[in-house]
Amino acid sequence: MTEHAGASDWIADRGEKWRAHVTRMESTLMPVDEPLLGALRLRAPSRIAEVGCGGGGTALEVLRRAPAGSVVHGCDISPTLIELARARMTPDEASIAFEVADMATAAPSRPYDRLVSRFGVMFFDDPGAAFANLARWLEPGGRFAFAVWGRPSDNPWMTTVRDEVARVVEVPRADPAAPGPFRYADSDSLRSLLEGVGFAEIDVLDWRGALPIGGDLPPAEAAHFALSSFSSFGELLARAGDDAFDEALHALTTRFSLHRRDGAVRLDASVLIVTGTRR
Ligand SMILES: C[S@@+](CC[C@H](N)C(=O)[O-])C[C@H]1O[C@@H](n2cnc3c(N)ncnc32)[C@H](O)[C@@H]1O
């Protein structure tokens, strides 16, 4: 995950990088599915679209949990991630489909009952226009649930990695308003954006939980995964020469060793589950 990533980054290197680490990324983020999918309130067969579905893990989970007769469509701007998501479908799965789409501008063939996103709505170049477009994807009265990251200080799964990298190389300061993971950490800006484009009954749940870094990895492997896949840390370290990665790896492994619990390295996270309906 990069600190600054717009649509064009996800079509190119960001998409490729996510794909390279997708299994470990999805294992890390899996605890978020429970509160996110619960917030969708799937009580009857529904048509559900996912914004920024990545490699498809959440869409497949939605289909598993949704009432029989539901249909799930995962949409992502990255062709390589959609290719991967399609490869994970079983041949007889008629109720799920994955499409390449820029959700900032694409129009649905027909509006949906539910719209869901796990960390896929923070990267729009023009958020006002993009959220206005997303409103067109929901039926009037239809419900959405979007997961976005809370404040960096409440997300040590990321700041612990960043701090150790910053001891070795200079890490550029993040612009909180630019496209990137922490853009809506102050949920007021997202709330007013949504209210301004036709959404109502906005609610924000601050979910707190621990994320298993890379799934069930021991500290050294979890540290290697985090340095290689989070933000642009791997690229920054590579540019600084051969020893930089090893130095950060050693320090991060020591930090991660302090957080080993039940067979995984677990660090705290704050995720805002933003819900509402289309007016
Ligand atoms: C942080 S990743 C999350 C992927 C997936 N939801 C998950 O949790 O595993 C963000 C995703 O949003 C997608 N994305 C970014 N901008 C997009 C846009 N304008 N339209 C559709 N997808 C977009 C990216 O390609 C990427 O797959």
Ligand as a Chemical Component Dictionary entry (heavy atoms), coordinates in Angstrom:
data_LIG
# 
_chem_comp.id                   LIG 
_chem_comp.type                 NON-POLYMER 
_chem_comp.pdbx_formal_charge   0 
_chem_comp.three_letter_code    LIG 
# 
loop_
_chem_comp_atom.comp_id 
_chem_comp_atom.atom_id 
_chem_comp_atom.alt_atom_id 
_chem_comp_atom.type_symbol 
_chem_comp_atom.charge 
_chem_comp_atom.model_Cartn_x 
_chem_comp_atom.model_Cartn_y 
_chem_comp_atom.model_Cartn_z 
_chem_comp_atom.pdbx_ordinal 
LIG C1  C1  C 0  -6.011  -1.163 -0.829 1  
LIG S1  S1  S 1  -6.558  -2.062 -2.230 2  
LIG C2  C2  C 0  -7.878  -3.050 -1.527 3  
LIG C3  C3  C 0  -8.241  -4.243 -2.380 4  
LIG C4  C4  C 0  -9.357  -5.130 -1.794 5  
LIG N1  N1  N 0  -10.569 -4.384 -1.570 6  
LIG C5  C5  C 0  -8.931  -5.816 -0.513 7  
LIG O1  O1  O 0  -9.262  -5.313 0.573  8  
LIG O2  O2  O -1 -8.252  -6.863 -0.598 9  
LIG C6  C6  C 0  -7.470  -0.807 -3.118 10 
LIG C7  C7  C 0  -8.127  -1.300 -4.394 11 
LIG O3  O3  O 0  -8.909  -0.232 -4.951 12 
LIG C8  C8  C 0  -8.752  -0.264 -6.363 13 
LIG N2  N2  N 0  -9.088  1.053  -6.928 14 
LIG C9  C9  C 0  -8.435  2.234  -6.731 15 
LIG N3  N3  N 0  -9.054  3.233  -7.417 16 
LIG C10 C10 C 0  -10.115 2.651  -8.065 17 
LIG C11 C11 C 0  -11.130 3.149  -8.943 18 
LIG N4  N4  N 0  -11.167 4.431  -9.317 19 
LIG N5  N5  N 0  -12.048 2.281  -9.419 20 
LIG C12 C12 C 0  -12.008 0.949  -9.072 21 
LIG N6  N6  N 0  -11.068 0.435  -8.256 22 
LIG C13 C13 C 0  -10.135 1.274  -7.744 23 
LIG C14 C14 C 0  -7.296  -0.664 -6.544 24 
LIG O4  O4  O 0  -7.006  -1.145 -7.834 25 
LIG C15 C15 C 0  -7.131  -1.712 -5.453 26 
LIG O5  O5  O 0  -7.451  -3.007 -5.898 27 
# 
loop_
_chem_comp_bond.comp_id 
_chem_comp_bond.atom_id_1 
_chem_comp_bond.atom_id_2 
_chem_comp_bond.value_order 
_chem_comp_bond.pdbx_ordinal 
LIG C1  S1  SING 1  
LIG S1  C2  SING 2  
LIG S1  C6  SING 3  
LIG C2  C3  SING 4  
LIG C3  C4  SING 5  
LIG C4  N1  SING 6  
LIG C4  C5  SING 7  
LIG C5  O1  DOUB 8  
LIG C5  O2  SING 9  
LIG C6  C7  SING 10 
LIG C7  O3  SING 11 
LIG C7  C15 SING 12 
LIG O3  C8  SING 13 
LIG C8  N2  SING 14 
LIG C8  C14 SING 15 
LIG N2  C9  SING 16 
LIG N2  C13 SING 17 
LIG C9  N3  DOUB 18 
LIG N3  C10 SING 19 
LIG C10 C11 SING 20 
LIG C10 C13 DOUB 21 
LIG C11 N4  SING 22 
LIG C11 N5  DOUB 23 
LIG N5  C12 SING 24 
LIG C12 N6  DOUB 25 
LIG N6  C13 SING 26 
LIG C14 O4  SING 27 
LIG C14 C15 SING 28 
LIG C15 O5  SING 29 
# 
